[in-house]
Amino acid sequence: MKSIVITLVGNDKPGLIDSIAKAISNAQGNWLASSFAHMAGHFAGFAEIQIPEENEAALLATLENHPDLKITLSEGVSGQQAEMRKATIDIEANDRQGIVKELTHVLNTFNLNIMQFDSVCESAPNWGNLMFKATAEVDLPLDLDTQELQSALEDLSDDLMVDIKL
């Protein structure tokens, strides 16, 4: 079995995931994990599957001809990684241009791998300004001082609130 990642994007409509799942099942593939989102009328996401190597070309041909999605396949990557612990970082602040760049730069400074990042801007209750909210799931080295990380993030601005859960 071969591990591959399917990346897809297109205009959203009902039945997109079903059509991909059918193609994978018909190629005797096993759906391992996925993440999909709807945003501004578009659908995007990726899925990790395992498939018999001899069926990969047929699956690729089927997916390349999908009428509604642009789809690419990439080989899965595996390897030995240093021992890590998972953390979820919740962030909230007044929205401003460049906030994601600032946050990800701090995480990169600590050499953290972002496993998942979700963000949204919402109208703040009572005063209507946009509030930026994000959740980052990261791999932390066992010896990383989370208080130092939290301080570095909070130092970005006076209105930024950070909560780190291990």
VOBA-1610 file (N, C-alpha, C; in pm, whole numbers, padded with zeros to 5 digits, always signed):
BEGIN
Met+00085-00119+00000Met+00000+00000+00000Met+00089+00124+00000Lys+00042+00225-00068Lys+00114+00351-00080Lys+00030+00462-00018Ser+00095+00548+00058Ser+00027+00662+00119Ser+00037+00781+00025Ile-00080+00843-00008Ile-00081+00963-00090Ile-00173+01066-00028Val-00149+01192-00062Val-00232+01302-00016Val-00297+01365-00139Ile-00428+01379-00132Ile-00505+01442-00239Ile-00538+01583-00194Thr-00505+01682-00276Thr-00541+01821-00250Thr-00645+01861-00353Leu-00752+01927-00309Leu-00857+01963-00403Leu-00915+02099-00373Val-00960+02166-00480Val-01022+02298-00467Val-01117+02318-00583Gly-01228+02387-00558Gly-01325+02416-00663Gly-01445+02488-00607Asn-01540+02520-00695Asn-01664+02581-00650Asn-01742+02478-00570Asp-01799+02522-00458Asp-01868+02428-00370Asp-02005+02391-00424Lys-02041+02266-00404Lys-02176+02217-00432Lys-02191+02083-00363Pro-02313+02040-00337Pro-02334+01911-00271Pro-02275+01796-00354Gly-02224+01695-00283Gly-02178+01573-00348Gly-02030+01567-00382Leu-01953+01673-00356Leu-01811+01672-00393Leu-01733+01565-00317Ile-01748+01561-00186Ile-01674+01462-00107Ile-01720+01322-00142Asp-01850+01304-00166Asp-01902+01173-00204Asp-01836+01125-00333Ser-01820+01213-00431Ser-01760+01170-00558Ser-01613+01131-00540Ile-01542+01199-00453Ile-01402+01164-00425Ile-01396+01032-00349Ala-01482+01016-00250Ala-01485+00892-00172Ala-01515+00771-00260Lys-01606+00787-00355Lys-01638+00677-00446Lys-01518+00641-00532Ala-01447+00742-00583Ala-01329+00715-00667Ala-01222+00642-00587Ile-01202+00682-00463Ile-01102+00618-00378Ile-01143+00474-00348Ser-01268+00453-00315Ser-01318+00319-00285Ser-01308+00229-00408Asn-01344+00282-00524Asn-01336+00203-00648Asn-01193+00163-00681Ala-01095+00243-00635Ala-00954+00211-00657Ala-00897+00128-00542Gln-00985+00077-00455Gln-00948-00004-00340Gln-00860+00073-00241Gly-00883+00205-00233Gly-00809+00289-00141Gly-00875+00295-00005Asn-00797+00331+00095Asn-00845+00345+00232Asn-00829+00491+00274Trp-00937+00556+00309Trp-00939+00697+00350Trp-00889+00703+00493Leu-00773+00767+00518Leu-00715+00770+00652Leu-00751+00896+00731Ala-00741+01012+00668Ala-00766+01138+00738Ala-00797+01245+00635Ser-00867+01350+00679Ser-00899+01458+00587Ser-00932+01586+00662Ser-00927+01695+00588Ser-00968+01825+00640Ser-01024+01904+00523Phe-01148+01950+00536Phe-01214+02024+00429Phe-01275+02151+00485Ala-01292+02251+00398Ala-01353+02376+00441Ala-01429+02440+00326His-01531+02515+00361His-01609+02596+00267His-01574+02741+00299Met-01538+02817+00197Met-01502+02956+00220Met-01534+03038+00096Ala-01617+03139+00113Ala-01653+03233+00005Ala-01699+03160-00121Gly-01782+03058-00104Gly-01836+02985-00217Gly-01745+02879-00276His-01628+02863-00218His-01533+02764-00268His-01519+02651-00166Phe-01475+02537-00216Phe-01451+02420-00135Phe-01304+02385-00151Ala-01236+02359-00040Ala-01095+02321-00047Ala-01064+02222+00063Gly-00963+02141+00039Gly-00924+02047+00142Gly-00822+01947+00093Phe-00797+01854+00180Phe-00703+01747+00146Phe-00740+01623+00225Ala-00698+01510+00168Ala-00724+01381+00232Ala-00602+01293+00216Glu-00571+01217+00320Glu-00464+01118+00312Glu-00529+00983+00291Ile-00480+00912+00191Ile-00533+00779+00163Ile-00419+00681+00144Gln-00451+00555+00162Gln-00359+00447+00126Gln-00423+00374+00009Ile-00340+00339-00088Ile-00391+00276-00208Ile-00290+00174-00258Pro-00336+00063-00314Pro-00241-00028-00377Pro-00166+00045-00489Glu-00036+00030-00493Glu+00044+00103-00593Glu-00006+00081-00735Glu-00052-00039-00765Glu-00096-00068-00901Glu-00226+00005-00937Asn-00297+00063-00839Asn-00422+00134-00865Asn-00405+00286-00867Glu-00286+00334-00836Glu-00263+00478-00825Glu-00288+00550-00958Ala-00237+00497-01067Ala-00252+00564-01197Ala-00399+00574-01237Ala-00475+00469-01213Ala-00618+00471-01247Ala-00692+00575-01163Leu-00659+00583-01034Leu-00722+00683-00947Leu-00687+00823-00995Leu-00561+00846-01026Leu-00518+00978-01074Leu-00596+01015-01201Ala-00610+00922-01294Ala-00683+00950-01417Ala-00828+00987-01387Thr-00891+00914-01295Thr-01029+00944-01257Thr-01040+01082-01195Leu-00949+01114-01104Leu-00957+01243-01034Leu-00921+01361-01124Glu-00828+01341-01218Glu-00791+01449-01310Glu-00909+01491-01397Asn-01002+01400-01420Asn-01119+01429-01504Asn-01241+01473-01425His-01222+01504-01296His-01336+01546-01214His-01390+01678-01270Pro-01520+01686-01294Pro-01575+01805-01360Pro-01580+01931-01274Asp-01571+01918-01141Asp-01591+02033-01054Asp-01471+02072-00968Leu-01368+01990-00965Leu-01256+02015-00874Leu-01123+02007-00947Lys-01030+02090-00903Lys-00891+02076-00944Lys-00825+01991-00836Ile-00768+01878-00876Ile-00717+01781-00779Ile-00572+01747-00811Thr-00488+01743-00708Thr-00349+01699-00724Thr-00321+01589-00622Leu-00228+01503-00657Leu-00185+01395-00568Leu-00040+01415-00533Ser-00005+01388-00410Ser+00134+01393-00363Ser+00161+01267-00283Glu+00284+01220-00290Glu+00321+01103-00210Glu+00327+01142-00063Gly+00281+01051+00021Gly+00291+01073+00165Gly+00437+01067+00208Val+00469+01140+00312Val+00606+01143+00364Val+00605+01086+00504Ser+00696+00995+00530Ser+00706+00942+00665Ser+00851+00951+00708Gly+00871+00955+00835Gly+01007+00963+00886Gly+01009+00973+01036Gln+01124+00952+01092Gln+01145+00958+01236Gln+01145+01105+01278Gln+01075+01136+01384Gln+01066+01272+01434Gln+01103+01271+01581Ala+01162+01381+01627Ala+01195+01393+01769Ala+01066+01383+01850Glu+01079+01339+01975Glu+00962+01325+02060Glu+00903+01462+02090Met+00774+01473+02068Met+00704+01601+02083Met+00580+01581+02169Arg+00525+01693+02211Arg+00394+01692+02275Arg+00305+01788+02197Lys+00179+01758+02193Lys+00082+01840+02119Lys+00033+01953+02208Ala+00010+02067+02146Ala-00046+02181+02218Ala-00146+02252+02127Thr-00248+02308+02190Thr-00344+02392+02120Thr-00327+02533+02173Ile-00308+02627+02081Ile-00290+02767+02119Ile-00410+02846+02068Asp-00488+02903+02160Asp-00601+02989+02124Asp-00556+03134+02136Ile-00587+03211+02034Ile-00543+03350+02027Ile-00663+03437+01993Glu-00672+03551+02060Glu-00778+03647+02031Glu-00721+03787+02044Ala-00756+03874+01947Ala-00707+04012+01949Ala-00793+04095+01855Asn-00782+04226+01866Asn-00843+04312+01766Asn-00777+04281+01632Asp-00856+04273+01528Asp-00801+04240+01397Asp-00717+04357+01344Arg-00611+04320+01272Arg-00527+04420+01205Arg-00450+04349+01096Gln-00409+04426+00999Gln-00330+04370+00890Gln-00198+04316+00945Gly-00160+04197+00901Gly-00032+04138+00939Gly-00034+04054+01065Ile-00150+04037+01128Ile-00153+03964+01255Ile-00111+03817+01236Val-00151+03754+01128Val-00113+03614+01106Val+00038+03605+01084Lys+00094+03699+01010Lys+00239+03701+00989Lys+00312+03713+01122Glu+00265+03801+01209Glu+00329+03820+01339Glu+00322+03693+01424Leu+00204+03631+01428Leu+00186+03511+01509Leu+00272+03396+01458Thr+00266+03373+01328Thr+00342+03260+01273Thr+00492+03284+01282His+00533+03410+01280His+00676+03440+01296His+00723+03400+01437Val+00642+03431+01538Val+00679+03393+01675Val+00686+03240+01685Leu+00586+03171+01630Leu+00588+03025+01635Leu+00712+02969+01564Asn+00747+03031+01453Asn+00867+02988+01380Asn+00994+03017+01459Thr+00996+03126+01532Thr+01112+03160+01615Thr+01138+03050+01718Phe+01031+02988+01765Phe+01044+02877+01860Phe+01058+02743+01789Asn+01070+02748+01656Asn+01088+02628+01573Asn+00974+02527+01591Leu+00851+02580+01596Leu+00735+02496+01615Leu+00673+02461+01481Asn+00628+02339+01467Asn+00560+02294+01347Asn+00409+02312+01368Ile+00346+02393+01283Ile+00202+02415+01291Ile+00134+02299+01220Met+00058+02221+01295Met-00010+02104+01240Met-00147+02143+01184Gln-00211+02243+01246Gln-00338+02293+01197Gln-00352+02437+01243Phe-00410+02520+01157Phe-00430+02661+01190Phe-00566+02702+01135Asp-00655+02745+01224Asp-00788+02792+01185Asp-00805+02933+01239Ser-00859+03021+01155Ser-00879+03158+01199Ser-01009+03213+01143Val-01059+03317+01211Val-01182+03383+01170Val-01178+03527+01222Cys-01245+03617+01151Cys-01268+03751+01201Cys-01417+03766+01224Glu-01454+03813+01343Glu-01594+03829+01381Glu-01615+03967+01439Ser-01737+04016+01425Ser-01771+04143+01484Ser-01770+04129+01636Ala-01701+04218+01704Ala-01693+04213+01850Ala-01826+04257+01911Pro-01872+04186+02013Pro-01996+04228+02078Pro-01981+04368+02138Asn-02085+04444+02130Asn-02097+04576+02194Asn-02028+04690+02122Trp-01922+04665+02040Trp-01863+04781+01972Trp-01838+04759+01825Gly-01861+04641+01773Gly-01862+04619+01629Gly-01728+04611+01559Asn-01617+04633+01628Asn-01487+04615+01564Asn-01465+04468+01534Leu-01380+04439+01436Leu-01350+04300+01405Leu-01253+04242+01505Met-01288+04123+01555Met-01201+04048+01645Met-01140+03933+01566Phe-01009+03917+01577Phe-00938+03805+01515Phe-00931+03694+01618Lys-00971+03573+01576Lys-00962+03456+01663Lys-00894+03346+01584Ala-00799+03280+01648Ala-00728+03171+01581Ala-00701+03059+01680Thr-00695+02940+01625Thr-00654+02822+01701Thr-00545+02754+01621Ala-00430+02736+01684Ala-00318+02667+01621Ala-00287+02541+01699Glu-00280+02431+01628Glu-00233+02307+01689Glu-00089+02289+01646Val+00000+02274+01744Val+00143+02269+01716Val+00208+02151+01787Asp+00322+02111+01733Asp+00408+02014+01801Asp+00512+02091+01880Leu+00520+02064+02010Leu+00616+02131+02098Leu+00725+02033+02140Pro+00851+02075+02135Pro+00956+01990+02194Pro+00927+01974+02343Leu+00966+01861+02399Leu+00937+01832+02540Leu+00998+01935+02634Asp+01112+01994+02596Asp+01181+02088+02685Asp+01142+02234+02663Leu+01044+02263+02577Leu+01004+02401+02550Leu+00930+02459+02669Asp+00967+02579+02710Asp+00901+02652+02818Asp+00777+02721+02761Thr+00658+02669+02791Thr+00536+02725+02734Thr+00508+02867+02785Gln+00556+02899+02906Gln+00537+03035+02958Gln+00617+03135+02873Glu+00735+03096+02830Glu+00817+03181+02743Glu+00747+03201+02608Leu+00689+03096+02554Leu+00615+03105+02429Leu+00494+03197+02446Gln+00418+03177+02553Gln+00300+03260+02576Gln+00339+03407+02588Ser+00446+03437+02660Ser+00491+03576+02676Ser+00532+03637+02543Ala+00601+03559+02459Ala+00644+03610+02329Ala+00524+03643+02241Leu+00421+03560+02247Leu+00300+03588+02169Leu+00226+03710+02224Glu+00210+03715+02356Glu+00139+03827+02417Glu+00212+03959+02401Asp+00344+03956+02384Asp+00421+04078+02363Asp+00396+04142+02227Leu+00324+04073+02138Leu+00295+04129+02007Leu+00207+04253+02017Ser+00113+04254+02112Ser+00029+04372+02132Ser-00042+04361+02267Asp-00087+04477+02316Asp-00153+04483+02447Asp-00288+04412+02449Asp-00352+04401+02333Asp-00487+04345+02329Asp-00489+04197+02295Leu-00374+04134+02278Leu-00368+03994+02237Leu-00376+03902+02358Met-00471+03807+02353Met-00486+03709+02461Met-00449+03571+02407Val-00374+03497+02487Val-00324+03366+02446Val-00355+03264+02554Asp-00402+03147+02509Asp-00425+03035+02600Asp-00360+02912+02538Ile-00266+02850+02610Ile-00195+02731+02559Ile-00242+02612+02641Lys-00294+02511+02570Lys-00339+02388+02636Lys-00253+02272+02587Leu-00197+02197+02680Leu-00116+02081+02645Leu-00203+01958+02640
//
